[in-house]
Structure formats: structure tokens, C-alpha cells
Amino acid sequence: MSGIGTPGLIIILLVAVLLFGPKKLPELGASIGKTMREFKKASREITEELQEGEAAGEK
């Protein structure tokens, strides 16, 4: 993990609450989670395609 630490995370959370409000934070967190899942899925698919292409090129 990066060198943010606990105090840095608390400051980031407080800034997020001030910017978005406490009612919007769960919605924001859910959308960030969906985005991360989609990104991981896409990167995994690209990696698998590249590995399959390398394996086919070796034959």
C-alpha cells in the first residue's frame, strides 16, 4: 500500500463527506466498486487474449 497511512485516509474521508455529503457517499462507493470490477474484468480478459495469442504463435 502507499504511504498515506491512517491520518491521510481520515482526511480524505472528511473531504469526501464535505464535497459529496453523507447521503451520496454510499452511492459513490457503489459506483466506484462497479467501475473497479469492470476494469479488473477487462484487464483480465485482455491478459488472457494476449496469453492465448502468444501460445498460438509458439505452435
N, C-alpha and C positions, 0 to 999 in steps of 0.2 A: 504494500500500500504506500501511498505517497506520504510526505512528511507533514500532512495537515494536522493530525492529532485531534484530540477531543475538544480543546478550546476552539479550534478552527471550525470544526463541524457544528458546534453550538452557534457560532457567529453566522455561519452560512444558513442554518435553520432559522435563526431570528430574522435575517434579511429576507428569506423566502416568505416568512409569515407576514412581514411588513409589506412586501411587494404584492403578494397574491391574496393574502387574507387567510384565516384559518379554515374557512369553508371550502376554498378552492384547492387547498393542499392535497387532500386525498385524490381528487380528480387529476391533479397534475402528476402525482406519484403514479397513478394507474397508467396514464398515458406515457410516462417515461418508461415504465415497466414493459408496456406493449412494444414500444419502439426498440428497446434493448433486445427483447425476444426476437423481433423481426430481423434486427441486424445480425444477431448470432445465427439465426437460421440461414440467412442469405450468405453469410461468410462461410458457414459450414458447407452449404451446397456448392459454392464456388471452389472451396478446397477439395471437395470430393470430385468435382468435374476435372480439376487440374490433375489430381492423382490418377484418375481414370485415363486421362489423355496421355500422361507420362507412361503408364503401364501399357497402353496400346502402342505407343511409339517404340517401346523396348522390344516388342514381339516381332 
